[in-house]
Amino acid sequence: MNRKKNMLKIFVVIPSYNVVDLIGKTINRIPSTILGKISRLVIINDGSRDNTISVVKQWKKKFPKIIIIDKKKNEGYARAQKTGFSYALDKGADIVVLLHSDGQYAPEVMGRLIGPLERGRADIVQGSRILGGKALEGRMPLYKFIANRVLSRLENWVCGMDLHEYHSGYMAYSKKALLTIPFLKLSNTFHFDGEMLIVGHKKGLTIRETPI
């Protein structure tokens, strides 16, 4: 990238569904140093049946950088991502981070995902629960840990890749990645994140992992 770090437009996309008690806490956990860099927090209210949208509107009063996309009907996780990514690209984003609204992926370590993209050393960065060996300490159930390891090894063999996992939803993308991957054509299931990695690899994009 030719522009300086502080000139990059960083968007954080937050799909949200029935997280009235969690969305505010998640936003509040984003470090102030990262908030200072972010151009927009794009919150997609995906047809929530609780008061998520009211809470988000209250937070927007505190943080004008928040953009609300209010879907009246729940369309699912992947479609919410696609909506957010399309919006970010339309507004000229250079880096787009996907953050879950329930805080299960630590907002505190978002800088680890953004850093390689700022320095132009990656096109996609995945926050890996396996890398660093602390998944079980982070209370991942043992059966999920074992299934994750088995599936990831199989996927590495099939796809010709060498990732620690394919099933983390903490992702960050460069503008190049989102323009290169035809993400609107990918599935509308929870497999979407893994598909982004696989298609990105096939397109020759640089993928990096960072421990979370």
Accessible surface in RSA format (square Angstrom, percent):
REM  Atomic radii and reference values for relative SASA: ProtOr
REM  Chains: A
REM  Algorithm: Lee & Richards
REM  Probe-radius: 1.40
REM  Slices: 20
REM RES _ NUM      All-atoms   Total-Side   Main-Chain    Non-polar    All polar
REM                ABS   REL    ABS   REL    ABS   REL    ABS   REL    ABS   REL
RES MET A   1   111.17  57.6  39.83  26.4  71.34 169.9  51.18  43.5  59.99  79.5
RES ASN A   2   162.76 112.2 123.90 119.7  38.86  93.6  35.57  85.6 127.19 122.9
RES ARG A   3   114.83  48.2  99.56  50.8  15.27  36.4  48.57  66.4  66.26  40.2
RES LYS A   4   156.18  76.2 146.87  90.1   9.31  22.2  98.18  88.4  58.00  61.8
RES LYS A   5   110.98  54.1 102.17  62.7   8.81  21.0  61.21  55.1  49.78  53.0
RES ASN A   6   131.23  90.5  93.00  89.9  38.23  92.1  46.71 112.4  84.51  81.7
RES MET A   7   115.71  59.9 105.60  69.9  10.11  24.1  77.69  66.1  38.01  50.4
RES LEU A   8     9.71   5.4   1.23   0.9   8.47  21.3   1.23   0.9   8.47  22.8
RES LYS A   9    73.59  35.9  73.59  45.2   0.00   0.0  40.57  36.5  33.02  35.2
RES ILE A  10     1.67   0.9   1.67   1.2   0.00   0.0   1.67   1.2   0.00   0.0
RES PHE A  11     3.01   1.5   3.01   1.9   0.00   0.0   3.01   1.8   0.00   0.0
RES VAL A  12     0.00   0.0   0.00   0.0   0.00   0.0   0.00   0.0   0.00   0.0
RES VAL A  13     0.00   0.0   0.00   0.0   0.00   0.0   0.00   0.0   0.00   0.0
RES ILE A  14     0.00   0.0   0.00   0.0   0.00   0.0   0.00   0.0   0.00   0.0
RES PRO A  15    14.93  10.9   8.95   8.2   5.98  21.7   9.32   7.7   5.61  34.9
RES SER A  16     1.82   1.5   0.00   0.0   1.82   4.2   0.88   1.9   0.94   1.3
RES TYR A  17    88.75  41.4  76.57  43.6  12.18  31.7  58.58  44.0  30.17  37.2
RES ASN A  18    61.65  42.5  40.39  39.0  21.26  51.2  16.82  40.5  44.83  43.3
RES VAL A  19    13.68   9.0  11.96  10.8   1.72   4.1  13.68  11.9   0.00   0.0
RES VAL A  20    47.78  31.4  38.91  35.2   8.87  21.4  38.91  33.8   8.87  24.1
RES ASP A  21   105.04  73.6  94.31  93.9  10.73  25.4  31.58  74.3  73.46  73.3
RES LEU A  22    72.71  40.5  72.51  51.9   0.20   0.5  72.51  50.9   0.20   0.5
RES ILE A  23     0.03   0.0   0.03   0.0   0.00   0.0   0.03   0.0   0.00   0.0
RES GLY A  24     9.23  11.4   0.00   N/A   9.23  11.4   7.97  21.9   1.27   2.8
RES LYS A  25   136.16  66.4 129.31  79.3   6.84  16.3  86.86  78.2  49.29  52.5
RES THR A  26     2.20   1.6   2.05   2.1   0.15   0.4   0.14   0.2   2.06   3.1
RES ILE A  27     0.23   0.1   0.00   0.0   0.23   0.6   0.00   0.0   0.23   0.6
RES ASN A  28   106.83  73.7  85.10  82.2  21.73  52.3   4.61  11.1 102.22  98.8
RES ARG A  29    89.33  37.5  78.10  39.8  11.24  26.8  42.15  57.6  47.19  28.6
RES ILE A  30     5.12   2.9   0.00   0.0   5.12  12.3   0.00   0.0   5.12  13.9
RES PRO A  31    38.05  27.7  27.10  24.7  10.95  39.8  38.05  31.4   0.00   0.0
RES SER A  32    92.06  77.8  76.69 102.4  15.37  35.4  47.73 101.6  44.34  62.1
RES THR A  33   104.66  74.4  90.65  91.9  14.01  33.4  85.81 115.3  18.85  28.5
RES ILE A  34    12.29   7.0  12.29   9.2   0.00   0.0  12.29   8.8   0.00   0.0
RES LEU A  35    27.97  15.6  26.99  19.3   0.98   2.5  27.26  19.1   0.71   1.9
RES GLY A  36    59.26  73.1   0.00   N/A  59.26  73.1  32.99  90.5  26.27  58.8
RES LYS A  37    94.54  46.1  78.02  47.9  16.52  39.3  60.82  54.7  33.72  35.9
RES ILE A  38     1.75   1.0   0.04   0.0   1.71   4.1   0.04   0.0   1.71   4.6
RES SER A  39    26.55  22.4  18.93  25.3   7.62  17.5  14.49  30.8  12.06  16.9
RES ARG A  40    94.32  39.6  94.32  48.1   0.00   0.0   3.76   5.1  90.56  54.9
RES LEU A  41     0.76   0.4   0.76   0.5   0.00   0.0   0.76   0.5   0.00   0.0
RES VAL A  42     0.00   0.0   0.00   0.0   0.00   0.0   0.00   0.0   0.00   0.0
RES ILE A  43     0.04   0.0   0.04   0.0   0.00   0.0   0.04   0.0   0.00   0.0
RES ILE A  44     0.00   0.0   0.00   0.0   0.00   0.0   0.00   0.0   0.00   0.0
RES ASN A  45     5.32   3.7   5.32   5.1   0.00   0.0   0.07   0.2   5.25   5.1
RES ASP A  46     4.75   3.3   4.75   4.7   0.00   0.0   1.71   4.0   3.04   3.0
RES GLY A  47    10.90  13.4   0.00   N/A  10.90  13.4   3.19   8.8   7.71  17.3
RES SER A  48    21.26  18.0   0.45   0.6  20.80  47.9   0.45   1.0  20.80  29.1
RES ARG A  49   213.85  89.8 174.74  89.1  39.10  93.1  60.62  82.9 153.22  92.9
RES ASP A  50    48.27  33.8  28.59  28.5  19.68  46.5  34.16  80.4  14.11  14.1
RES ASN A  51    98.04  67.6  96.68  93.4   1.36   3.3   8.28  19.9  89.76  86.8
RES THR A  52     0.00   0.0   0.00   0.0   0.00   0.0   0.00   0.0   0.00   0.0
RES ILE A  53    33.56  19.1  33.55  25.0   0.00   0.0  33.55  24.2   0.00   0.0
RES SER A  54    55.84  47.2  52.74  70.4   3.10   7.1  28.94  61.6  26.90  37.7
RES VAL A  55    35.76  23.5  34.07  30.8   1.69   4.1  35.71  31.0   0.05   0.1
RES VAL A  56     0.14   0.1   0.12   0.1   0.02   0.1   0.14   0.1   0.00   0.0
RES LYS A  57   110.16  53.7 107.35  65.9   2.81   6.7  57.19  51.5  52.97  56.4
RES GLN A  58    97.67  54.6  95.96  70.1   1.70   4.1  35.83  76.3  61.84  46.9
RES TRP A  59    33.68  13.5  33.68  16.3   0.00   0.0  22.47  12.0  11.21  18.2
RES LYS A  60    75.72  36.9  72.64  44.6   3.08   7.3  59.50  53.6  16.23  17.3
RES LYS A  61   153.35  74.8 117.88  72.3  35.47  84.5  88.76  79.9  64.59  68.8
RES LYS A  62   137.18  66.9 108.31  66.5  28.87  68.7  75.62  68.1  61.56  65.6
RES PHE A  63    59.34  29.7  58.65  36.3   0.68   1.8  59.34  36.0   0.00   0.0
RES PRO A  64   106.11  77.3  91.66  83.6  14.45  52.5  93.92  77.5  12.19  75.8
RES LYS A  65    71.11  34.7  69.58  42.7   1.53   3.7  58.48  52.6  12.63  13.4
RES ILE A  66     0.00   0.0   0.00   0.0   0.00   0.0   0.00   0.0   0.00   0.0
RES ILE A  67    39.38  22.4  38.88  29.0   0.50   1.2  39.38  28.4   0.00   0.0
RES ILE A  68    43.02  24.5  16.84  12.5  26.19  63.1  16.84  12.1  26.19  71.1
RES ILE A  69    37.91  21.6  34.76  25.9   3.14   7.6  37.91  27.3   0.00   0.0
RES ASP A  70    53.66  37.6  29.27  29.1  24.39  57.7  17.10  40.3  36.56  36.5
RES LYS A  71    31.23  15.2  24.77  15.2   6.46  15.4  28.60  25.7   2.63   2.8
RES LYS A  72   176.16  85.9 143.55  88.1  32.62  77.7 110.24  99.2  65.92  70.2
RES LYS A  73   160.09  78.1 153.57  94.2   6.52  15.5 100.13  90.1  59.97  63.9
RES ASN A  74    64.72  44.6  47.35  45.8  17.36  41.8  15.82  38.1  48.89  47.3
RES GLU A  75    74.30  42.7  53.85  40.7  20.46  48.7  15.48  29.9  58.83  48.0
RES GLY A  76    22.02  27.1   0.00   N/A  22.02  27.1  21.92  60.2   0.09   0.2
RES TYR A  77    32.87  15.3  19.91  11.3  12.96  33.7  24.64  18.5   8.23  10.1
RES ALA A  78     0.00   0.0   0.00   0.0   0.00   0.0   0.00   0.0   0.00   0.0
RES ARG A  79   110.91  46.6 109.28  55.7   1.63   3.9  16.21  22.2  94.70  57.4
RES ALA A  80     0.37   0.3   0.37   0.6   0.00   0.0   0.37   0.5   0.00   0.0
RES GLN A  81     0.00   0.0   0.00   0.0   0.00   0.0   0.00   0.0   0.00   0.0
RES LYS A  82    15.17   7.4  14.99   9.2   0.18   0.4  11.96  10.8   3.21   3.4
RES THR A  83    39.20  27.9  30.74  31.2   8.46  20.2  25.39  34.1  13.81  20.9
RES GLY A  84     0.00   0.0   0.00   N/A   0.00   0.0   0.00   0.0   0.00   0.0
RES PHE A  85     0.00   0.0   0.00   0.0   0.00   0.0   0.00   0.0   0.00   0.0
RES SER A  86    43.15  36.5  35.66  47.6   7.49  17.2  34.61  73.7   8.54  12.0
RES TYR A  87    49.04  22.9  42.97  24.4   6.07  15.8  37.65  28.3  11.39  14.0
RES ALA A  88     0.00   0.0   0.00   0.0   0.00   0.0   0.00   0.0   0.00   0.0
RES LEU A  89    36.25  20.2  22.49  16.1  13.75  34.6  22.70  15.9  13.55  36.5
RES ASP A  90   112.49  78.8  79.17  78.8  33.32  78.8  25.75  60.6  86.74  86.5
RES LYS A  91    96.31  47.0  86.51  53.1   9.80  23.3  39.87  35.9  56.44  60.1
RES GLY A  92    24.44  30.1   0.00   N/A  24.44  30.1  21.02  57.7   3.41   7.6
RES ALA A  93     0.02   0.0   0.00   0.0   0.02   0.0   0.00   0.0   0.02   0.0
RES ASP A  94     9.61   6.7   9.61   9.6   0.00   0.0   0.95   2.2   8.66   8.6
RES ILE A  95     0.00   0.0   0.00   0.0   0.00   0.0   0.00   0.0   0.00   0.0
RES VAL A  96     0.07   0.0   0.07   0.1   0.00   0.0   0.07   0.1   0.00   0.0
RES VAL A  97     0.00   0.0   0.00   0.0   0.00   0.0   0.00   0.0   0.00   0.0
RES LEU A  98     0.04   0.0   0.00   0.0   0.04   0.1   0.00   0.0   0.04   0.1
RES LEU A  99     0.03   0.0   0.00   0.0   0.03   0.1   0.03   0.0   0.00   0.0
RES HIS A 100    23.69  13.0  21.87  15.2   1.82   4.7  17.95  18.5   5.74   6.7
RES SER A 101     8.08   6.8   6.61   8.8   1.47   3.4   0.00   0.0   8.08  11.3
RES ASP A 102    57.03  39.9  42.59  42.4  14.44  34.1  11.76  27.7  45.26  45.1
RES GLY A 103     9.04  11.1   0.00   N/A   9.04  11.1   1.36   3.7   7.68  17.2
RES GLN A 104   113.18  63.3  73.89  54.0  39.30  93.6  34.20  72.8  78.98  59.9
RES TYR A 105    12.84   6.0  11.56   6.6   1.27   3.3   4.94   3.7   7.89   9.7
RES ALA A 106    32.48  29.9  28.60  44.1   3.88   8.8  28.80  40.6   3.68   9.8
RES PRO A 107     0.00   0.0   0.00   0.0   0.00   0.0   0.00   0.0   0.00   0.0
RES GLU A 108    85.68  49.2  68.19  51.6  17.49  41.6  49.32  95.4  36.36  29.7
RES VAL A 109    28.17  18.5  24.44  22.1   3.73   9.0  28.17  24.5   0.00   0.0
RES MET A 110     0.00   0.0   0.00   0.0   0.00   0.0   0.00   0.0   0.00   0.0
RES GLY A 111    29.30  36.1   0.00   N/A  29.30  36.1  20.56  56.4   8.74  19.6
RES ARG A 112   116.30  48.8 102.79  52.4  13.51  32.2  38.71  52.9  77.59  47.0
RES LEU A 113     0.00   0.0   0.00   0.0   0.00   0.0   0.00   0.0   0.00   0.0
RES ILE A 114     0.65   0.4   0.65   0.5   0.00   0.0   0.65   0.5   0.00   0.0
RES GLY A 115     8.26  10.2   0.00   N/A   8.26  10.2   8.10  22.2   0.16   0.4
RES PRO A 116    19.76  14.4  19.76  18.0   0.00   0.0  19.76  16.3   0.00   0.0
RES LEU A 117     0.00   0.0   0.00   0.0   0.00   0.0   0.00   0.0   0.00   0.0
RES GLU A 118    16.94   9.7   6.56   5.0  10.38  24.7   0.00   0.0  16.94  13.8
RES ARG A 119   115.99  48.7  85.17  43.4  30.83  73.4  35.69  48.8  80.30  48.7
RES GLY A 120    44.21  54.5   0.00   N/A  44.21  54.5  10.31  28.3  33.89  75.9
RES ARG A 121   148.30  62.3 139.71  71.2   8.60  20.5  42.58  58.2 105.73  64.1
RES ALA A 122     5.64   5.2   0.00   0.0   5.64  12.8   1.22   1.7   4.42  11.7
RES ASP A 123    17.15  12.0  17.15  17.1   0.00   0.0   0.15   0.3  17.00  17.0
RES ILE A 124     0.00   0.0   0.00   0.0   0.00   0.0   0.00   0.0   0.00   0.0
RES VAL A 125     0.29   0.2   0.29   0.3   0.00   0.0   0.29   0.3   0.00   0.0
RES GLN A 126     0.03   0.0   0.03   0.0   0.00   0.0   0.03   0.1   0.00   0.0
RES GLY A 127     0.00   0.0   0.00   N/A   0.00   0.0   0.00   0.0   0.00   0.0
RES SER A 128     0.00   0.0   0.00   0.0   0.00   0.0   0.00   0.0   0.00   0.0
RES ARG A 129    59.91  25.2  58.80  30.0   1.12   2.7  26.63  36.4  33.28  20.2
RES ILE A 130    14.17   8.1   9.79   7.3   4.39  10.6  10.04   7.2   4.13  11.2
RES LEU A 131    46.83  26.1  44.03  31.5   2.79   7.0  44.67  31.4   2.15   5.8
RES GLY A 132    56.29  69.4   0.00   N/A  56.29  69.4  31.59  86.7  24.71  55.3
RES GLY A 133    64.64  79.7   0.00   N/A  64.64  79.7  35.98  98.7  28.66  64.2
RES LYS A 134   132.14  64.5 127.14  78.0   5.00  11.9  71.01  63.9  61.13  65.1
RES ALA A 135     7.25   6.7   0.51   0.8   6.75  15.3   5.03   7.1   2.22   5.9
RES LEU A 136    85.57  47.7  70.37  50.3  15.21  38.2  70.68  49.6  14.89  40.1
RES GLU A 137   134.10  77.0 102.20  77.3  31.90  76.0  51.27  99.2  82.83  67.6
RES GLY A 138    59.18  73.0   0.00   N/A  59.18  73.0  33.67  92.4  25.51  57.1
RES ARG A 139   214.71  90.2 189.79  96.7  24.93  59.4  75.12 102.7 139.59  84.6
RES MET A 140    23.47  12.2  13.46   8.9  10.01  23.8  18.99  16.1   4.48   5.9
RES PRO A 141    57.96  42.2  46.62  42.5  11.34  41.2  57.96  47.9   0.00   0.0
RES LEU A 142   111.03  61.8 103.05  73.7   7.98  20.1 103.05  72.4   7.98  21.5
RES TYR A 143   149.13  69.6 139.90  79.6   9.23  24.0 114.34  85.9  34.79  42.9
RES LYS A 144   106.24  51.8 102.05  62.6   4.19  10.0  48.30  43.5  57.94  61.7
RES PHE A 145    52.75  26.4  52.75  32.7   0.00   0.0  52.75  32.0   0.00   0.0
RES ILE A 146    94.15  53.6  92.66  69.0   1.49   3.6  94.13  67.8   0.02   0.1
RES ALA A 147    46.41  42.7  39.77  61.4   6.64  15.1  46.17  65.0   0.24   0.6
RES ASN A 148    10.17   7.0   6.86   6.6   3.31   8.0   6.01  14.5   4.16   4.0
RES ARG A 149    49.31  20.7  49.31  25.1   0.00   0.0  14.79  20.2  34.52  20.9
RES VAL A 150    92.17  60.6  88.76  80.4   3.40   8.2  90.60  78.7   1.56   4.2
RES LEU A 151    84.43  47.0  84.43  60.4   0.00   0.0  84.43  59.3   0.00   0.0
RES SER A 152     0.52   0.4   0.52   0.7   0.00   0.0   0.52   1.1   0.00   0.0
RES ARG A 153   164.19  68.9 156.53  79.8   7.65  18.2  53.01  72.4 111.18  67.4
RES LEU A 154    94.52  52.6  89.43  64.0   5.09  12.8  93.81  65.9   0.70   1.9
RES GLU A 155    44.76  25.7  44.08  33.3   0.68   1.6  18.42  35.6  26.34  21.5
RES ASN A 156    25.39  17.5  22.49  21.7   2.90   7.0  11.76  28.3  13.63  13.2
RES TRP A 157   201.93  81.0 176.68  85.5  25.24  59.3 155.82  83.1  46.11  74.8
RES VAL A 158   101.58  66.8  71.21  64.5  30.37  73.2  75.85  65.9  25.73  69.8
RES CYS A 159    26.61  20.1   9.51  10.6  17.10  40.2   6.79  17.2  19.82  21.4
RES GLY A 160    59.36  73.2   0.00   N/A  59.36  73.2  36.99 101.5  22.37  50.1
RES MET A 161    21.80  11.3   5.05   3.3  16.75  39.9  11.42   9.7  10.38  13.8
RES ASP A 162   131.27  92.0 111.81 111.3  19.46  46.0  34.98  82.3  96.29  96.0
RES LEU A 163    17.17   9.6  12.16   8.7   5.01  12.6  13.21   9.3   3.96  10.7
RES HIS A 164    70.16  38.3  67.44  46.9   2.72   7.0  45.82  47.2  24.33  28.3
RES GLU A 165     0.00   0.0   0.00   0.0   0.00   0.0   0.00   0.0   0.00   0.0
RES TYR A 166     2.82   1.3   0.87   0.5   1.95   5.1   0.87   0.7   1.95   2.4
RES HIS A 167    69.87  38.2  47.11  32.7  22.76  58.2  50.14  51.7  19.73  23.0
RES SER A 168     0.32   0.3   0.00   0.0   0.32   0.7   0.22   0.5   0.10   0.1
RES GLY A 169     3.63   4.5   0.00   N/A   3.63   4.5   3.01   8.3   0.62   1.4
RES TYR A 170     0.25   0.1   0.10   0.1   0.14   0.4   0.25   0.2   0.00   0.0
RES MET A 171     0.00   0.0   0.00   0.0   0.00   0.0   0.00   0.0   0.00   0.0
RES ALA A 172     0.00   0.0   0.00   0.0   0.00   0.0   0.00   0.0   0.00   0.0
RES TYR A 173     0.00   0.0   0.00   0.0   0.00   0.0   0.00   0.0   0.00   0.0
RES SER A 174     2.09   1.8   2.09   2.8   0.00   0.0   2.09   4.5   0.00   0.0
RES LYS A 175    78.03  38.1  77.80  47.7   0.23   0.6  33.26  29.9  44.77  47.7
RES LYS A 176   121.08  59.1 113.73  69.8   7.35  17.5  72.88  65.6  48.20  51.3
RES ALA A 177     0.00   0.0   0.00   0.0   0.00   0.0   0.00   0.0   0.00   0.0
RES LEU A 178     3.40   1.9   0.00   0.0   3.40   8.5   0.00   0.0   3.40   9.1
RES LEU A 179   117.48  65.4  85.28  61.0  32.20  80.9  87.56  61.5  29.92  80.5
RES THR A 180    45.67  32.5  29.84  30.3  15.82  37.7  23.92  32.1  21.75  32.9
RES ILE A 181     2.66   1.5   0.00   0.0   2.66   6.4   0.12   0.1   2.54   6.9
RES PRO A 182    54.34  39.6  40.12  36.6  14.22  51.7  54.32  44.8   0.03   0.2
RES PHE A 183     9.58   4.8   8.84   5.5   0.75   1.9   8.84   5.4   0.75   2.1
RES LEU A 184   115.96  64.6  96.26  68.9  19.70  49.5  96.26  67.6  19.70  53.0
RES LYS A 185   177.92  86.8 142.91  87.7  35.01  83.4  94.08  84.7  83.84  89.3
RES LEU A 186    27.97  15.6  19.86  14.2   8.11  20.4  22.59  15.9   5.38  14.5
RES SER A 187    38.12  32.2  23.14  30.9  14.98  34.5  34.87  74.2   3.25   4.6
RES ASN A 188    63.06  43.5  43.90  42.4  19.16  46.1  15.87  38.2  47.19  45.6
RES THR A 189    66.66  47.4  60.60  61.4   6.06  14.5  65.90  88.5   0.76   1.1
RES PHE A 190   155.46  77.8 137.76  85.3  17.70  46.1 137.93  83.6  17.52  50.2
RES HIS A 191   130.61  71.4 125.76  87.4   4.85  12.4  79.12  81.5  51.49  59.9
RES PHE A 192     0.00   0.0   0.00   0.0   0.00   0.0   0.00   0.0   0.00   0.0
RES ASP A 193     8.27   5.8   8.27   8.2   0.00   0.0   3.02   7.1   5.24   5.2
RES GLY A 194    11.42  14.1   0.00   N/A  11.42  14.1   9.75  26.7   1.67   3.7
RES GLU A 195    46.63  26.8  45.20  34.2   1.43   3.4  24.95  48.3  21.69  17.7
RES MET A 196     0.00   0.0   0.00   0.0   0.00   0.0   0.00   0.0   0.00   0.0
RES LEU A 197     0.03   0.0   0.03   0.0   0.00   0.0   0.03   0.0   0.00   0.0
RES ILE A 198    39.16  22.3  39.16  29.2   0.00   0.0  39.16  28.2   0.00   0.0
RES VAL A 199    29.11  19.2  29.11  26.4   0.00   0.0  29.11  25.3   0.00   0.0
RES GLY A 200     0.00   0.0   0.00   N/A   0.00   0.0   0.00   0.0   0.00   0.0
RES HIS A 201    71.87  39.3  63.76  44.3   8.11  20.8  35.51  36.6  36.36  42.3
RES LYS A 202   158.51  77.3 121.13  74.3  37.38  89.0  74.96  67.5  83.55  89.0
RES LYS A 203   109.94  53.6  80.62  49.5  29.32  69.8  33.62  30.3  76.32  81.3
RES GLY A 204    63.53  78.3   0.00   N/A  63.53  78.3  34.48  94.6  29.05  65.1
RES LEU A 205    12.66   7.0   2.00   1.4  10.66  26.8   2.02   1.4  10.64  28.6
RES THR A 206    57.12  40.6  51.61  52.3   5.51  13.1  24.70  33.2  32.43  49.0
RES ILE A 207    30.16  17.2   7.24   5.4  22.92  55.2   7.24   5.2  22.92  62.2
RES ARG A 208   115.30  48.4 110.53  56.3   4.77  11.4  30.03  41.0  85.27  51.7
RES GLU A 209    37.41  21.5  12.84   9.7  24.57  58.5   4.51   8.7  32.90  26.9
RES THR A 210    16.05  11.4  15.49  15.7   0.56   1.3   5.89   7.9  10.16  15.4
RES PRO A 211    53.74  39.2  53.74  49.0   0.00   0.0  53.74  44.4   0.00   0.0
RES ILE A 212    50.54  28.8   6.47   4.8  44.07 106.2  33.32  24.0  17.22  46.7
END  Absolute sums over single chains surface
CHAIN  1 A    10745.7       8578.0       2167.7       6026.6       4719.2
END  Absolute sums over all chains
TOTAL         10745.7       8578.0       2167.7       6026.6       4719.2
